[in-house]
Amino acid sequence: MSTPRLAAPLMAWIACLVIAAAADGEEVLYNGIRLPSPWPPRIERLTDEPMAVPYLASPPAVIPIDVGRQLFVDDFLIEGTTLKRTFHRAEYCESNPVIRPDKPWEQAGKGAFAAVFSDGVWYDPAERLFKMWYLGSIFASTCYATSRDGLGWEKPALDVEAGTNVVHRLPRDSQTVWLDLAEKDPSRRFKMFTATTRQGRSGWFLAVRFSADGVHWSREAAAESSPVGDRSTVFYNPFRKVWVYSIRSGTRGRDRTYRECADPVAGATWSNDEKFLWVGADKLDPHNPNPDFSAVTPELYNLDAAAYESLMLGLFSIWQGPSNAECAKRGIHKRNEVLVGFSRDGFHWQRPDRRPFIGVNQQKGAWNWGNVQSAGGGCLVVGDRLYFYFSGRALGEKFWDGGGSTGLATLRRDGFASIDADAQEGTLTTRPVLFTGSRLFVNADAARGELAAEVLGEDGRVIEPFSRGNCAAIHADKTLQELAWKGADDLGAVSGKPVRFRFHLTRGSLYAFWVSAEKSGASRGYVAAGGPGFTSPTDTVGEAAYRAAALPFIQ
């Protein structure tokens, strides 16, 4: 499927923006954000204040929206609204955990374990399979599982360690496995970054390996990184085509140092002036509700991230104590919970909701009593749901930090935040936006109410025939539905011109909007770890992905 031709006014606008930015030594992103020089930003020290987000303080005058569904997780796209924003949390799957340590090799050694510790869960379009890599037996090995639907998982007998699903054995802590669909070398389609140690070298480092099938990994590491903390991970930022090393450091307890590079091998080694202070926990993060540990200052235990539609989705594992020594003494787990954050430049994070997105369950016998951790790849897009795999740990194991299993939580597609209206109609007006597509789609629940839209010119006046009166209002709850107007086949008349959308909503919720060049509603945005029907890192298929996920057809 070809990329749509840019309209002449949009081409001219982008050309001027790029030339101006180049003259200033700046990079312009897909969404109009200018990255300052030098990049990455230089942070002298981390504090307990929430991270400042420059692009929210000074958004672009005009925002290109050709990449992905446009989410309302912040005010980047909003010029004005009378509606209320609500943040939503993931819901646990009733059949959790989906992976338990039920094999002898998962129960050997220090503690029973069959849990993602970042690692990775992906949908492989080549085989039409969900694939999971996880820590099998604590600190000992990497195991592999597959699924047809993401719910029921199999542990295949492989030839790496005959009769088991072990694909790699190495002393390890955290690990990231990445399915790289953009990789041109088939032998490097899967990438593994393992926080490990070895005799003759002190401390932790990341060992980089490659695989064609995700099962048979290169014997020797392609690279060994500069020193890192044990819970260090890696992710890919496709908006800027860089691998980001999320390095555990300790300037303020546990926090993160940033390193980026286009080449995952070259990027694995760095000098001190090639990594930069990045982000940590802050004063808004939750404290441990146990009175014995409520005075413990929260810390950022880990940060995984992935590209989802038009932004980077961050999964922040917030540590709330107690210390390892106290955990061992009491025979309990540390309290880590996953919170979400959002970034439109890949470095600065907006974290507006500090409730646990995926939390612990400290009831007796719970499989996820403590130490909840995220999976590499972020989430999968399965029809109209997002799938988040995560690990948790149960009490009562022979080793206090054992008892790890893997669970699943789901969320409405784009459902991190909604803009809501009650019986009284409200409106939301976007900032000026530019697009090359011609069809407006929304993710909205207006089953009990109504959603309509109009298009405004630079002067703030309605551009006919795209008025509210001509709009065929929506009265349905769907994650993909098109808005249309009488008197116009599509939005072609305003494509390539700065316009504002004004949405009118009653008794409903609006989650996202986007303009597509396709009748299918393909967003051209990123789909994180993929999902049924998607054939590339981005959504080029639209409604076909819903059919592939065996969910009701979306009209």
Stockholm file with secondary structure:
# STOCKHOLM 1.0

chainA/1-555         MSTPRLAAPLMAWIACLVIAAAADGEEVLYNGIRLPSPWPPRIERLTDEPMAVPYLASPPAVIPIDVGRQLFVDDFLIEGTTLKRTFHRAEYCESNPVIRPDKPWEQAGKGAFAAVFSDGVWYDPAERLFKMWYLGSIFASTCYATSRDGLGWEKPALDVEAGTNVVHRLPRDSQTVWLDLAEKDPSRRFKMFTATTRQGRSGWFLAVRFSADGVHWSREAAAESSPVGDRSTVFYNPFRKVWVYSIRSGTRGRDRTYRECADPVAGATWSNDEKFLWVGADKLDPHNPNPDFSAVTPELYNLDAAAYESLMLGLFSIWQGPSNAECAKRGIHKRNEVLVGFSRDGFHWQRPDRRPFIGVNQQKGAWNWGNVQSAGGGCLVVGDRLYFYFSGRALGEKFWDGGGSTGLATLRRDGFASIDADAQEGTLTTRPVLFTGSRLFVNADAARGELAAEVLGEDGRVIEPFSRGNCAAIHADKTLQELAWKGADDLGAVSGKPVRFRFHLTRGSLYAFWVSAEKSGASRGYVAAGGPGFTSPTDTVGEAAYRAAALPFIQ
#=GR chainA/1-555 SS CCCCCCCHHHHHHHHHHHHHHHHTTCEECTTSCEECSSSSCCCSCCCSSCCCCHHHHSCCSSEECCSSCEECSSSTTEEEESSEEEECCCEECTTCCSBCCCSHHHHSTTSCBEEEEEEEEEEETTTTEEEEEEEETTTTEEEEEEESSSSSEECCCBTTTTTBCEEEECCEEEEEEEECTTCSSGGGSEEEEEEEEETTEEEEEEEEEEESSSSSBCSSCSEECSCBCTTCEEEEETTTTEEEEEEEECTTSSEEEEEEESSTTGGGCCCGGGSEEEEECCTTSCCCSSTTTTTSCCEEEEEEEEEEETEEEEEEEEECCCCHHHHHHHTCCCCEEEEEEEESSSSCCBCCCCSCSBCCCCSTTCTTSEEEEEBTTCCEEETTEEEEEEEEECSCCSSTTCCEEEEEEEEETTTTEEEEECSSCEEEEECCEECSCCEEEEEEECTTSEEEEEEECTTSCBCTTCSTTTBCCBCSEEEEEEECBTTCSSSGGGTTSCBEEEEEEESEEEEEEEEESSTTCCCCCEETTCCTTCCSSBCCSTTHHHHHTTCCCCC
#=GC SS_cons         CCCCCCCHHHHHHHHHHHHHHHHTTCEECTTSCEECSSSSCCCSCCCSSCCCCHHHHSCCSSEECCSSCEECSSSTTEEEESSEEEECCCEECTTCCSBCCCSHHHHSTTSCBEEEEEEEEEEETTTTEEEEEEEETTTTEEEEEEESSSSSEECCCBTTTTTBCEEEECCEEEEEEEECTTCSSGGGSEEEEEEEEETTEEEEEEEEEEESSSSSBCSSCSEECSCBCTTCEEEEETTTTEEEEEEEECTTSSEEEEEEESSTTGGGCCCGGGSEEEEECCTTSCCCSSTTTTTSCCEEEEEEEEEEETEEEEEEEEECCCCHHHHHHHTCCCCEEEEEEEESSSSCCBCCCCSCSBCCCCSTTCTTSEEEEEBTTCCEEETTEEEEEEEEECSCCSSTTCCEEEEEEEEETTTTEEEEECSSCEEEEECCEECSCCEEEEEEECTTSEEEEEEECTTSCBCTTCSTTTBCCBCSEEEEEEECBTTCSSSGGGTTSCBEEEEEEESEEEEEEEEESSTTCCCCCEETTCCTTCCSSBCCSTTHHHHHTTCCCCC
//
